[in-house]
Amino acid sequence: MTRWNPEKPYNALPPPPASTDLETASVLKAAIAANRSLARLDQAANSIPNPKVLINTIPLIEAQASSEIENIVTTTDDLFKFLDDDDGAD
């Protein structure tokens, strides 16, 4: 096995697929299903009083998952309790 050299380009990659290969029936069916799911999600988000709540919770949930990786157990309740004021947070 040859060592990677950053000064030498790696040209053994296969060429990208032709554009006609990308628009297959299975890809188009998956795109239609994804479009329907996004439309349902949009309707659900519009039905709640403050849709920004959905987006604003993503960093908190990511922080909780990141803490679990580091063996720090934090409950979701604790995250939301100290969201605006982290005085007294453990």
C-alpha positions in Angstrom: 0.0 0.0 0.0 1.4 3.4 -1.0 1.5 6.2 1.5 -0.6 9.3 0.9 1.3 12.3 -0.2 -0.4 15.7 0.1 1.7 17.1 -2.7 0.6 14.5 -5.2 -3.1 14.4 -6.4 -5.0 11.2 -5.9 -6.3 10.4 -9.4 -7.4 6.8 -8.8 -11.0 7.9 -7.9 -13.7 6.7 -10.2 -15.4 9.3 -12.4 -18.7 10.7 -11.0 -21.9 9.0 -12.3 -23.5 10.4 -15.4 -26.4 12.7 -14.8 -28.8 10.3 -16.4 -27.9 7.7 -13.8 -29.0 9.9 -11.0 -32.6 10.3 -12.0 -33.8 6.8 -11.6 -37.3 5.7 -10.7 -36.3 4.8 -7.1 -34.6 8.2 -6.6 -37.6 10.1 -7.9 -39.9 8.0 -5.7 -37.8 8.7 -2.7 -37.8 12.5 -3.5 -41.6 12.5 -3.7 -41.8 10.7 -0.3 -39.4 13.2 1.2 -41.4 16.1 -0.2 -44.6 14.7 1.3 -42.9 14.3 4.7 -41.5 17.8 4.6 -45.0 19.1 3.8 -46.5 17.2 6.8 -43.8 18.6 9.0 -44.4 22.1 7.8 -48.1 21.7 8.5 -47.4 20.4 12.0 -45.0 23.3 12.7 -47.5 25.8 11.6 -50.2 24.3 13.9 -48.3 25.2 17.1 -48.2 28.7 18.4 -44.5 29.3 18.3 -42.8 27.1 15.6 -39.3 28.5 16.6 -39.5 26.3 19.6 -38.7 23.3 17.4 -35.5 24.9 16.0 -34.4 26.4 19.3 -34.4 23.1 21.0 -32.0 21.4 18.6 -28.8 22.9 20.2 -30.0 21.8 23.6 -30.6 18.2 22.6 -27.3 18.2 20.8 -25.6 19.4 23.9 -27.2 16.6 25.9 -26.1 14.0 23.4 -22.6 15.5 23.5 -22.5 15.3 27.2 -23.5 11.7 27.2 -20.6 10.9 25.0 -18.4 12.3 27.8 -20.2 10.3 30.4 -21.9 13.4 31.8 -25.6 12.6 32.5 -27.9 15.6 32.1 -31.6 15.4 32.0 -33.6 17.3 29.4 -35.5 19.0 32.3 -32.2 20.4 33.7 -31.2 21.7 30.3 -34.5 23.6 29.9 -34.5 24.8 33.6 -31.2 26.5 33.2 -31.6 27.7 29.6 -31.7 31.4 30.3 -29.8 31.6 33.6 -27.1 29.0 34.2 -26.5 30.2 37.8 -26.8 27.1 40.0 -26.5 24.6 37.1 -24.5 21.6 37.9 
